[in-house]
Amino acid sequence: MYLNKEKKQEIFGQYGKAQKTTDTGSAESQIALFSYRIKNLTEHVKKNRKDYVTTRSITRLVGKRRALLNYLYKIDVERYRAIIKALGLRK
């Protein structure tokens, strides 16, 4: 499986609010987790073009990530800019 417990802890530790592996609910850690899942599912869809269920799942994940980014932008622009820069979402 591409997303096991250790990988999740690594993502939460790297992008979490206080760099703790237990910080699973912050917007930054959720955005990072969604981005990781989107990247891996995109690679899958490149190999399996007719997998429409996965394509729909990617669309849903992108929408969830966008909603969290909008929320983060409303409450704290600096945290928004930091996560965008850390994940390389925009140039």
C-alpha positions as CSV (number, residue, x, y, z in Angstrom):
1,M,0.0,0.0,0.0
2,Y,1.3,3.4,-0.9
3,L,0.1,5.2,2.2
4,N,1.0,3.3,5.4
5,K,1.2,4.4,9.0
6,E,4.8,5.4,8.8
7,K,4.3,7.5,5.6
8,K,1.4,9.4,7.2
9,Q,3.4,10.1,10.4
10,E,6.2,11.4,8.1
11,I,3.8,13.7,6.3
12,F,2.2,14.9,9.5
13,G,5.6,15.5,11.1
14,Q,6.9,17.4,8.2
15,Y,3.9,19.7,7.5
16,G,2.0,19.7,10.8
17,K,1.4,22.9,12.6
18,A,4.0,22.2,15.4
19,Q,6.0,19.5,13.5
20,K,4.4,16.8,15.6
21,T,3.4,13.4,14.2
22,T,0.2,13.5,16.2
23,D,-1.0,16.7,14.5
24,T,-3.4,15.1,12.1
25,G,-6.2,17.7,12.2
26,S,-4.4,20.9,11.2
27,A,-5.2,22.3,7.8
28,E,-1.6,22.2,6.7
29,S,-1.2,18.5,7.5
30,Q,-4.5,17.6,5.7
31,I,-3.5,19.7,2.7
32,A,-0.1,17.9,2.6
33,L,-1.9,14.5,2.9
34,F,-4.3,15.3,0.1
35,S,-1.5,16.5,-2.1
36,Y,0.4,13.3,-1.6
37,R,-2.6,11.2,-2.4
38,I,-3.4,13.3,-5.5
39,K,0.1,12.9,-6.8
40,N,0.1,9.1,-6.4
41,L,-3.4,8.7,-7.9
42,T,-2.4,10.9,-10.9
43,E,0.5,8.5,-11.6
44,H,-2.0,5.6,-11.4
45,V,-4.3,7.3,-13.9
46,K,-1.5,8.0,-16.3
47,K,-0.9,4.2,-16.5
48,N,-4.6,3.3,-16.5
49,R,-6.4,5.8,-18.6
50,K,-9.8,4.3,-18.4
51,D,-10.0,4.1,-14.6
52,Y,-12.8,6.6,-14.2
53,V,-13.5,5.9,-10.6
54,T,-9.9,7.0,-9.7
55,T,-10.3,10.0,-11.9
56,R,-13.4,11.0,-10.0
57,S,-11.6,10.4,-6.7
58,I,-8.8,12.8,-7.8
59,T,-11.4,15.4,-8.6
60,R,-13.0,15.1,-5.2
61,L,-9.6,15.3,-3.4
62,V,-8.6,18.4,-5.4
63,G,-11.9,20.0,-4.3
64,K,-11.3,19.1,-0.7
65,R,-7.8,20.5,-0.9
66,R,-9.0,23.7,-2.5
67,A,-11.6,24.2,0.2
68,L,-9.0,23.8,2.9
69,L,-6.7,26.2,1.1
70,N,-9.5,28.7,0.9
71,Y,-10.2,28.3,4.6
72,L,-6.5,28.7,5.5
73,Y,-6.3,31.8,3.3
74,K,-9.2,33.4,5.2
75,I,-7.8,32.7,8.7
76,D,-4.1,33.2,8.1
77,V,-2.5,34.4,4.9
78,E,1.0,33.7,6.1
79,R,0.3,30.0,6.9
80,Y,-1.4,29.8,3.5
81,R,1.7,31.1,1.7
82,A,4.0,28.8,3.7
83,I,2.1,25.7,2.8
84,I,1.8,26.7,-0.9
85,K,5.6,27.3,-1.0
86,A,6.4,24.1,0.9
87,L,4.3,21.9,-1.3
88,G,5.1,23.7,-4.5
89,L,1.5,24.1,-5.5
90,R,1.9,27.4,-7.3
91,K,4.8,29.2,-9.0
